[in-house]
Structure formats: structure tokens, C-alpha cells
Amino acid sequence: MKSDLKLLEDYVRNLLNTRLPDGLFYHGTGHTFRVYESASLYAGLEGLTSKERSLLKVAALFHDTGFIKQYSHNEEIGVQIARKALPDFGYSNEELNEIEHVILGTKIPQKPETKLQRIMCDCDLDYLGTPDFLKLADLYRSELQVFKHQALSDKDWYESQVKFLQEHSYWTDSAKKVRNRGKIANLVRLHKLLRISV
């Protein structure tokens, strides 16, 4: 019998709080639980079954746990962590396979193939259309300086963010309805910052 999701939330929160390296200003515990909340939102809007909803939320909890071991190409490590932990919470091998598939769908560049992967990708980049975008993007910029040694000028950073938002498209109708307007507003804000930085 499966454990309550609250137990899994506590397990992942403790894992991330105690094992994530310093300098993960963006991909920290806060990001995982923002994605988890987005999974709850879009699961409802996309009309998922209770089983699909559960699998999506579990994938959201574990999708970035691989950061406890390495920064790049961490999705497979997150899958390994999930596969090791989840049987103790009552998840079957069939469910583990589906959760693995959803987690691996978050690789950048995104190329989701299934409904759950498309929703998960939208959850992972939900922040692009939120009022917190600039604040979270700044955290990501600081993180890249630590882990990728990328020290971009303001102009180069804002240009990269404009390009990313312009090339990005949400995969689900729900995310488009909920976030596209905010994403356009964030693009306007970036263009203003870009003009100031030149």
C-alpha cells in the first residue's frame, strides 16, 4: 500500500535540505516545491486521473534530486534516487518506469513525448510566466556563476533571457492560458532592462 504523499514530501525536503551543495541558488529545495505546486495546478487543469496526478507529483518531487551528486546531466541520477527510495513507499516497478519517463522528459532542450512529460516540462519552467521571473532568473544567474563559471555582463544576460523566452513555448493548453500573458510581460521587462544595460 502506498504511503501518503506527505511522507514523500518530507523525505524529499529532508534529502534536499541536507544533501544539496552550497551555491544552488535556483535549483534548491524551493524550486522543487514550486514545481510540485505547479504539478498540482496543471494536473487539475489538464484533467488527469488520480493515478496520473500521483505519478506526476512524485516525478516533480524527485526530478531534481540528482543535483545532490552533480550539476549537469543529473536527471538520470534523480531517477536512480527515486528507484531506490520509492519501493519503500509502496510504488511498483511499473509506476517507477512511468516516473522515470516523466523525470527524463525534463532534459533541456525539452522534447516531451507523452501527456505527463508535457505537463512536467511546463511545471519545470512555469516560472517564466510568473511575477517572480526576474527574481528567480537572477538566482539562476548567480548559480551559473558558481557551477558553470559564467560571469555574463548585464547586457549579455538579458539578451540570453530574451532569447530563451522568445524561443520557449509551453506544451499544454493550460500553461499557455495561465502563463503566456505573464511571459509576454516578463519579455517587456527584460527589454527595458536591456535598454538600460547598453
Order of alpha helices (4+ residues) and beta strands (2+ residues): alpha-alpha-alpha-alpha-alpha-alpha-alpha-alpha-alpha
